[in-house]
Amino acid sequence: MSSAPAVTDSSFDKDVLQSDLPVLVDFWAPWCGPCRMVAPVVEEISKDFEGKIKVFKLNTDENPNVASQYGIRSIPTLMIFKGGQKVDTVVGAVPKATLSSTLTKHL
């Protein structure tokens, strides 16, 4: 079981924008090789930052509305939301250290 649950077009507002904690959203698709490479990193981040942030995965094929709303043009794209606003974006399969330091800036 993934420690990063799925978020959908219909649950995005409640799960992400109304969250009391900062949220990391992994925009991905099953056919995307780099997405599969970054998935274990996202899993580790969700465990390392447990209680400090929420982590969700959004399948861009199944949830095109949110993906287009935030201008997702390449995946994986990792977005950080805080107080209902997008505060940072990381595009591509990045090392864990890069993602950790980006998240730490927003805690």
N, C-alpha and C positions, 0 to 999 in steps of 0.2 A: 504493500500500500504506500502510495506516495505521501510524503509529508507536506507536499504542496498541492492542495486541492484545486480542482478546476473552477474557474469562474467563467460565466457566460454573458452574452449580451444582456440577458434579463436580470442577472444577479450582480452585474458589475457595479451599478450605482450603490447598492446596499453593502456589498462585500468590500469594495475598494474605496469609493469616494466618501462613504459615511463611516469609515473605520476610524476608531480612536487611536490606532497605532499607525505608523508609517507602513506602506504596503509596497512590496516588490511584485510586479507582474511580469511573468515570462511569456511573451507572445511567441508562439511556436506552431509548427505543423508536423504531423507524423512523417511526411516524406522528406523533411529537412535534415540533412546530415549534421550540419553544425548545431542544430537544435538538440539532437541526440547527444552530441559531444558536451554541450553545456548543461544538460539535464542533471548529471550527478553533482555538478557544482552548485546548481540551484537547490538540490536536495540538502547538501551539506550546509549551505547558507541558512536554509530554513531551520535546521537543527542548531547551528551556532548562534543564531539570533533569536531563538525561541523566546517568546515573551516580550521581545523588543520591537519586532516587526511581524507583519503577516506576509506570507508568500502564497501567491496564486499563479496558476498556469492558465493561459487563454489560448485555445486552439483557434488560430486565425481562419482556418477553413470552415469551421462550424460556427464561428462568431464574427462574421465580417463587419458588423456595424461598429463595434468598439474599435476594431483594428483600423477601419477607415476613418473613424472619428479622431483618432490620434495619429493619423498619417503614417501607419506602419507600411514601409515600402520594402524592407528586407528583414528577414528573421534569421536567427533569434534576435529579438529586441527586448531588452529588459528595462522596464520603466519603474521609477520610484514615485509613489504618490504620498503626499502628506497633507492632511487637512483638506482633502478633496481636490487638491491641485497636483498636476504633474510637476515634480521638482528636479528630476534628472532622468537621463536616458543613456543606456549603454547598448551599443549595437554590435552584434557578432558574438562568437564564442570566445569569451574572455577568461583569463585565469581567475581562480578564486580570489587571489590577493587583490586584483583590480576591483572586483565586485564588492569585496569586503570593505575596502577603503572608500569606495563610492557610497556605500550604505552608511558607514560610520559618520560621514560628513552630515548626514541628515537625522542623526539620533539626538 
